[in-house]
Amino acid sequence: MTHDRPETLTDAPLGRESAYPEHYDPALLYPIARAANRAPLGIANDALPFVGEDEWHAFEVSWLTPRGKPVVAVARFRLPADSPNLIESKSWKLYLNSYNQTRFASRAEVSATLEQDLASAAGAPVAVELFGVDDQALATQRLPGECIDDLDVEIDAYTPDPALLSVGDEVVEETLHSHLLKSNCPVTGQPDWGSVLIRYRGPQLDREGLLKYLVSYRQHQDFHEHCVEHIFTDLMARARPERLLVLARYVRRGGLDISPWRGTPGERPPEPLRLARQ
C-alpha cells in the first residue's frame, strides 16, 4: 500500500536521512497543524468534542554540566489536545539530541529551556518533568480493566470501519483494553504498535465488534494522536456514551513513546501509567 506524503510533511525530517546535531538548536522542532487531520473527522479546533493530552516519554535525554560531565535523564512531556500544533516525532528526537554536547548550568535550566521551546512549537504551554533513570515514578504498570484480546473472532477488515461497533440495551460502566492496536506511520509506513484503553458509561459495547474495530486500524496510516481522536469520535457517534475516555500507549521508537488520551469533559486517565512495552 502506498500513500502520497502529506503536504504538511513535505519539509519534515521524518523519512529523510538526517545528520545528528552536535549543539543545541530549537529550530529543529517541526510543528504540524492539527486542523488538517481533524477536518475529515468533523472536528473543529475551536469546538473540540473532547479534552485530552499527548503524553511523551523521552529515554535518550542528556546534556553536559558546566564542567563538561554528562547527565542522563528521562523526560515526560504533556501537550494539551487543544494546542494548535503537534510536533513531528523525528524532529523532536533531533532536537533532544542537540542537547548532548551542550552545557547547562543546572537541571532547572534544562527544564525551562525545554518548556520554552516546546511551547513555542506547539503553540500552547507544555508540561516538562525530568526523572533520574532509576526513579520509581518510571515503574511500569498494567492497564486496568478487562482485556478483550482472547475473544475468538474472525477478522478480515484492516482499515478503520466504525460499522463494526454496536451496543446493547443495558447501560454499564466498564473499562476495557486491548494490546492489539497497530497503525502505521503516515510518511515512512513503519508500524506503530500500541495498547488502547476504553473507559465509558453508556450502552454496553459489543466486545467482539469492539475488538474487530480496534484491529481494523492495522493498515491505517496516521499519527498516534489522530488515531486516538478517530477512535474517540467513532465511539461517540456509534455508542453515544455518557462518559468516555480513550487512551493509547504506543511502544517507543527512536527513544520516544507517545501516549495520547481523549475524553469527555471531566475525564482523566489513570496515573501514573507506563506499560512494560514502553
BATI-467537 format. One line per 3 residues: number of its first residue (from 1); their letters; for each residue x, y, z of C-alpha. Coordinates in steps of 0.5 Angstrom, whole numbers. Layout:
NUM) a) X:Y:Z | ...;
This chain:
1) mth) 0:0:0 | 3:7:-2 | 1:14:0;
4) drp) 3:21:-2 | 7:24:3 | 2:29:7;
7) etl) 3:37:4 | 5:39:11 | 10:34:12;
10) tda) 14:36:5 | 20:39:9 | 19:35:15;
13) plg) 26:31:17 | 21:24:18 | 23:19:13;
16) res) 30:23:11 | 37:22:12 | 39:27:18;
19) ayp) 45:29:21 | 45:29:28 | 46:36:31;
22) ehy) 52:37:36 | 50:43:39 | 43:46:42;
25) dpa) 38:48:36 | 31:50:38 | 30:51:30;
28) lly) 30:43:29 | 23:42:32 | 18:42:27;
31) pia) 11:43:29 | 5:40:25 | -2:44:25;
34) raa) -7:39:28 | -13:42:24 | -12:39:17;
37) nra) -12:32:20 | -18:33:25 | -23:36:19;
40) plg) -24:30:16 | -27:27:23 | -31:34:23;
43) ian) -27:36:29 | -26:44:29 | -20:47:33;
46) dal) -25:52:36 | -30:47:39 | -26:41:41;
49) pfv) -31:35:43 | -26:32:48 | -21:34:53;
52) ged) -14:31:53 | -7:31:53 | -1:28:49;
55) ewh) 4:25:54 | 11:23:51 | 17:20:55;
58) afe) 24:21:52 | 29:16:54 | 35:19:51;
61) vsw) 36:26:54 | 43:28:56 | 47:34:57;
64) ltp) 53:37:60 | 55:40:66 | 59:47:66;
67) rgk) 65:43:67 | 63:38:62 | 61:32:65;
70) pvv) 55:28:62 | 48:28:66 | 43:23:63;
73) ava) 35:23:65 | 28:21:63 | 23:27:61;
76) rfr) 16:27:61 | 12:32:57 | 5:33:56;
79) lpa) 2:37:50 | -5:40:51 | -10:37:46;
82) dsp) -12:44:45 | -6:46:42 | -6:48:35;
85) nli) 0:44:33 | 3:37:35 | 11:36:34;
88) esk) 13:31:29 | 17:26:33 | 24:25:29;
91) swk) 25:33:29 | 23:32:37 | 29:27:37;
94) lyl) 34:31:33 | 32:37:38 | 33:33:44;
97) nsy) 40:30:41 | 42:37:40 | 43:38:48;
100) nqt) 48:32:48 | 54:37:47 | 51:43:50;
103) rfa) 53:46:57 | 47:48:62 | 48:51:69;
106) sra) 43:47:72 | 37:41:71 | 33:47:72;
109) evs) 36:51:66 | 35:45:62 | 27:44:64;
112) atl) 26:51:63 | 29:51:56 | 25:45:54;
115) eqd) 19:48:57 | 20:55:53 | 22:51:46;
118) las) 16:46:46 | 11:51:48 | 13:56:42;
121) aag) 13:50:37 | 6:47:40 | 3:54:41;
124) apv) 1:52:48 | 4:51:55 | 8:44:55;
127) ave) 9:41:62 | 16:38:63 | 18:33:68;
130) lfg) 26:31:69 | 27:24:72 | 33:20:74;
133) vdd) 34:13:70 | 32:10:77 | 26:14:79;
136) qal) 21:10:82 | 16:15:78 | 18:11:72;
139) atq) 16:4:74 | 11:0:69 | 4:-2:71;
142) rlp) -1:-6:68 | -7:-3:64 | -13:-3:69;
145) gec) -20:-6:67 | -21:-13:63 | -17:-15:57;
148) idd) -21:-17:51 | -16:-20:47 | -17:-27:48;
151) ldv) -24:-27:44 | -25:-32:39 | -27:-27:33;
154) eid) -26:-28:25 | -23:-21:23 | -22:-19:15;
157) ayt) -22:-11:16 | -16:-8:17 | -18:-1:15;
160) pdp) -22:3:20 | -29:1:20 | -34:4:25;
163) all) -40:0:23 | -36:-6:27 | -38:-2:33;
166) svg) -45:-4:36 | -48:-3:43 | -54:-7:47;
169) dev) -59:-4:51 | -56:-5:58 | -53:2:61;
172) vee) -46:0:64 | -40:3:67 | -33:-1:65;
175) tlh) -26:-1:63 | -24:-5:57 | -17:-5:54;
178) shl) -13:-9:48 | -6:-10:46 | -7:-11:39;
181) lks) -7:-4:37 | -3:-3:31 | -2:3:26;
184) ncp) 3:6:21 | 7:12:20 | 4:16:15;
187) vtg) 10:18:12 | 15:12:13 | 10:7:13;
190) qpd) 13:4:19 | 9:0:24 | 7:3:31;
193) wgs) 5:-2:36 | 1:0:42 | -4:-1:47;
196) vli) -11:2:48 | -16:3:54 | -23:5:53;
199) ryr) -27:7:60 | -34:9:59 | -41:9:62;
202) gpq) -47:8:57 | -50:3:53 | -46:-3:53;
205) ldr) -41:-4:47 | -41:-11:44 | -34:-13:46;
208) egl) -33:-18:39 | -35:-12:35 | -30:-7:39;
211) lky) -24:-12:38 | -25:-12:31 | -26:-5:30;
214) lvs) -19:-4:34 | -16:-9:30 | -18:-5:24;
217) yrq) -13:0:25 | -8:-5:23 | -6:-2:16;
220) hqd) -8:5:17 | -3:11:16 | -4:16:21;
223) fhe) -1:20:27 | -2:17:34 | -5:23:36;
226) hcv) -10:23:30 | -12:15:31 | -14:16:38;
229) ehi) -18:22:36 | -21:18:31 | -23:12:36;
232) ftd) -26:17:40 | -30:20:35 | -33:14:32;
235) lma) -35:11:39 | -38:18:41 | -42:17:34;
238) rar) -44:10:35 | -45:8:42 | -47:15:45;
241) per) -44:14:52 | -45:19:57 | -38:19:59;
244) llv) -32:16:55 | -24:16:56 | -20:13:50;
247) lar) -12:12:52 | -7:9:48 | 0:7:50;
250) yvr) 5:7:44 | 11:3:44 | 17:7:44;
253) rgg) 21:8:37 | 27:12:37 | 28:13:44;
256) ldi) 21:16:45 | 14:14:46 | 7:17:45;
259) spw) 1:16:49 | -5:21:47 | -11:21:51;
262) rgt) -18:24:49 | -24:24:54 | -31:28:55;
265) pge) -30:34:60 | -28:31:67 | -25:25:65;
268) rpp) -18:24:67 | -13:18:65 | -11:13:71;
271) epl) -4:16:73 | 2:14:73 | 1:9:68;
274) rla) 7:6:63 | 7:0:60 | 13:-6:60;
277) rq) 13:-5:52 | 14:2:53;
